[in-house]
Amino acid sequence: MRVPVLVLGLGNVLLGDDGLGPISLARIERDYRIPPGVRLVEGGTLGLTLLGELAQAVHVILVDAVATGEPPGTLVRLDGEAVRDAVRERLSVHQVGVADLLDAARLIGCYPESVVLLGLAPGSIRLGFERTQPVEEAIGTLVSAVVREVTSLGYELVAQPRAGAADRPIHALVRHFGL
């Protein structure tokens, strides 16, 4: 069954700013009601393992750190062929896996109708759970950009804050690796 909108949070939560994809998805999951037709997947650094998810999607929004040379925390939005170029040249430490994932989808004829990359320029991709201050401060902007992108595809994410919910960067690891 086709998934109309797949929002795929990429990055390694163990490498500082690189973990902003899964962190952003956790905030969306915490603060918004996700309508039918929208699927959030914390993809971490799973690369080709995500091909099944991508193959079922009509529209894909990738959320990740994007090394652009811009100041840390700068919002980045790319679509179409610019995404393909970016995953080859400017993504963070797991760029090869994302490039391979998109190439494999194209090769087997299941490339989504649209692919958008939303992210932030990282400040530091070093071992550690902490994000740099500019990136931490800009995650709300990134979350808002993802919400707008989903809305532009015809699906409304309704704000629904949940008291006491915290960011869950470790949960991405637990879900995907069974830790």
C-alpha positions in Angstrom: 0.0 0.0 0.0 1.4 3.4 -1.0 2.1 6.0 1.7 1.1 9.5 0.5 3.8 11.4 2.6 6.9 9.9 4.2 8.9 12.1 6.5 12.2 10.5 7.0 14.5 11.8 9.9 18.1 11.0 9.1 21.2 11.3 11.2 23.2 9.9 14.0 22.1 11.1 17.5 25.5 10.1 18.8 27.2 12.7 16.7 26.0 16.1 18.0 24.3 18.2 15.2 24.1 15.2 12.9 21.2 13.8 15.0 18.9 16.7 14.2 16.7 14.6 11.8 15.5 12.1 14.5 15.3 14.9 17.1 13.1 17.0 14.8 10.8 14.0 14.1 10.5 13.3 17.9 9.4 16.9 18.4 6.8 16.7 15.6 5.6 13.4 17.1 5.4 15.0 20.5 3.7 18.3 19.5 1.5 17.4 16.5 -1.3 15.0 15.7 -0.2 13.1 12.7 -3.0 12.6 10.2 -3.6 9.4 8.2 -1.5 9.4 5.1 1.6 10.8 6.8 4.2 8.5 8.1 7.1 9.6 10.3 10.2 7.3 10.3 13.3 7.8 12.3 15.8 6.4 9.8 19.0 7.2 11.7 21.9 6.1 9.5 20.2 2.9 8.1 20.8 3.7 4.4 19.6 1.0 2.1 17.7 -0.7 4.9 15.1 2.1 4.3 14.5 1.2 0.6 11.2 -0.5 1.5 9.9 2.6 3.2 11.0 4.8 0.3 9.5 2.4 -2.3 6.0 2.8 -0.8 6.1 6.6 -0.6 4.5 9.0 -3.1 6.2 12.1 -1.5 9.3 12.0 0.7 10.6 14.7 3.0 14.1 14.0 4.2 15.1 15.8 7.4 18.9 15.9 8.0 22.0 18.0 8.7 23.2 19.5 5.4 26.8 20.8 5.2 26.4 23.8 3.0 29.1 26.1 4.2 26.4 28.4 5.7 26.5 29.4 9.3 25.4 26.7 11.8 21.6 26.6 12.2 20.9 28.0 8.7 17.7 26.4 7.3 18.2 24.5 4.0 15.4 23.4 1.6 16.2 21.5 -1.6 14.0 19.6 -4.0 14.2 17.7 -7.2 17.6 17.1 -8.7 19.2 19.4 -6.1 18.5 16.7 -3.5 20.4 14.2 -5.6 23.3 16.5 -5.9 23.3 17.4 -2.2 23.3 13.8 -0.9 26.4 13.2 -3.0 28.2 16.3 -1.9 26.8 18.1 1.1 25.1 15.8 3.6 26.7 14.8 6.8 28.7 11.7 7.7 26.1 9.3 6.3 25.8 10.9 2.9 26.8 7.8 1.0 24.0 5.8 2.4 21.4 8.4 1.4 22.8 8.7 -2.1 22.7 4.9 -2.4 19.2 4.8 -1.1 17.9 7.3 -3.7 19.9 5.6 -6.5 18.5 2.2 -5.6 14.9 3.6 -5.6 15.5 5.1 -9.1 17.1 1.8 -10.3 14.2 -0.4 -9.3 11.6 2.0 -10.6 10.1 3.1 -7.2 11.5 6.7 -6.9 8.9 8.9 -5.2 7.0 11.5 -7.2 8.7 14.2 -5.1 11.7 14.3 -2.8 12.4 17.4 -0.6 15.4 17.7 1.7 14.9 20.0 4.7 17.7 20.5 7.2 20.0 22.7 9.0 23.7 23.5 8.5 25.6 21.7 11.3 28.0 23.4 13.6 29.7 20.2 14.9 29.5 16.6 14.0 31.5 15.1 16.9 30.8 12.3 19.3 28.3 13.4 21.8 24.5 13.9 22.4 24.7 17.7 22.7 23.9 19.9 19.7 25.6 23.2 19.2 23.6 26.3 20.4 22.8 27.6 16.9 21.4 24.3 15.7 19.5 23.7 19.0 17.9 27.1 18.6 17.0 26.5 15.0 15.4 23.1 15.4 12.0 24.8 16.0 12.4 26.6 12.7 13.2 23.2 11.0 10.1 21.6 12.6 7.9 24.5 11.4 9.4 24.0 7.9 8.6 20.3 7.9 5.0 21.1 9.1 4.6 23.6 6.2 6.0 21.1 3.7 3.5 18.4 4.8 0.7 20.9 4.7 1.6 21.9 1.2 1.1 18.3 0.2 -2.5 18.5 1.5 -2.1 17.0 5.0 -2.5 19.2 8.1 -0.4 18.5 11.2 -2.5 19.9 14.1 -0.5 21.3 17.0 -1.2 19.2 20.1 1.4 19.8 22.8 1.7 17.1 25.3 2.7 18.1 28.8 5.7 16.4 30.2 6.9 14.8 26.9 10.6 15.1 26.4 12.9 14.8 23.4 13.8 11.2 22.9 17.0 10.9 20.9 17.8 7.5 22.4 14.4 6.1 21.3 15.5 6.3 17.7 18.3 3.9 18.5 16.0 1.6 20.6 13.4 1.4 17.8 15.8 0.7 15.0 18.4 -1.5 16.7 16.4 -3.1 19.5 18.7 -1.8 22.2 
